[in-house]
Amino acid sequence: MKGFRDFVLRGNLIELAVAFIIGAAFAVLVKAFTEVVIEAIGKITGGADFNFDNWKPGGWTTVGPVLSALIAFLIMAFVVYFFIVKPYERAKEKYFPAEPDAETIDPNTELLREIRDELRSNRV
């Protein structure tokens, strides 16, 4: 039972669950937004019908729902990238700057650290 408790209480599992719930709610919002955008494009173009639900190219099969889902996905990806990912990356860089790797440390700084450590070890 301890292993199960540790698994359930692991931080990233909770974060994943929250992300899934927020993502599902966000998908509903984007779907509604997509319908508004498609309707607005239809009105701007003089009443063009962008409702793909019953569109059958060549009478073969209905591909409208796939096109609607594709448009919704592209809008969702755009919104997520430009309104969530990019601001998050900027805030992360601003408030939590990355520490330089050991390889990118200036050689003079490393030499000074070694001298400091030697001086400290000889003070005993």
N, C-alpha and C positions, 0 to 999 in steps of 0.2 A: 504494500500500500504506500510505503514511503516513496518509491519510485514514481508511482502514479501521481501522488501529491506534488512531487517536485516537477513532474511534467506539466501538470495543469497550472501550477503557480509560476511557471517560468515566464519571465517578462515578455519575451518575443511572441509567445503564444497568445497572450492577452492583446498585445499590439496587433497581431494578425487578425484576431477576431474583431477588434474595433475597426480595423481597416476594411475588412470584408463588409461589415454592417454599413459603414459610411459609404463604401463603394456602391453597395446596392441602392442606397438612398440617392446617391449622386447620379446613378444611371437613370433612375426615374426622372430626376430633374432634367437631365440632359435630353432625354427622350421628349419631354414636354417642350423644352427649348427648341429642339430640332423641328418639331411640328410647327411652332411659331415661325421659325426661320423659313421653312419651306412654304408656309402659307404667305408670308411677306414677300418672298421671291415671286410667288405666283401672282400676287396683286401688282407688284412692280412691273412684271412682264406683260401686264394686260390680261390677266386671267388664265395664264398657262396652268395646266393641271400637273402639279408635281406629286400627286398622290400615286405612288407606285404600287399600291396594294393589289391591283388587278391587272397590272401590265404584263402582257404575254407577247414577247417579241416573236413574230412568225407563228404565233399560235401554239408554240411548243409547250411551255410551262410557265407558271406564274413566277417571275423573278422579282416582283415588286418588293416583297418583304425583305429580301436580301439587300436590295439597293437602299431601302429605308434604314436597315440596320447598319449598312456600310456608312451612310451619311451620318447617322447618329454616332457611330464609332469615331469617325474622323473629327466631328465636332467635339466629342468627349476628349479625345486625345489632345486636340488643340487647347481646350480649356485646362485640362490637367497640366499640360506642359508649361503653358505660358502664365497660368494663374496660380499654380501650386508648386511645381518643381522648380522653375526659375527663381521665384521669390524665396523659396526655402533655401536654395543653394546660395543666393546672395546673403541672406540672413546668417546662414551657417558660416560663410567666409568672414562676415563682419564680426560676429559675436564669438565664434569658435575657430580662430585661425589655425590652420594646420601647422603642426610642428615640423620643422625641417628634418628630413631623413638624415641618418648618420652620414650618408654618402654626400649630401649636399652642404654639410657644414664646412665652413671656410677652414682651410688647413692651418691658418694662423690661430684661429680660435681653438682648434684641437690641440695645437702645440702649447698654447697658454694653459689649457686645462691640465695637460700632462705636467707642466712645470708646477702648477698650483698643487696638484696631487702629490708630487715629489716633495715639495716644501712642507706640506702638511704631515707627510709620513716621517720626515726627518726631525720634526719638532718634539717628538716623544722624548 
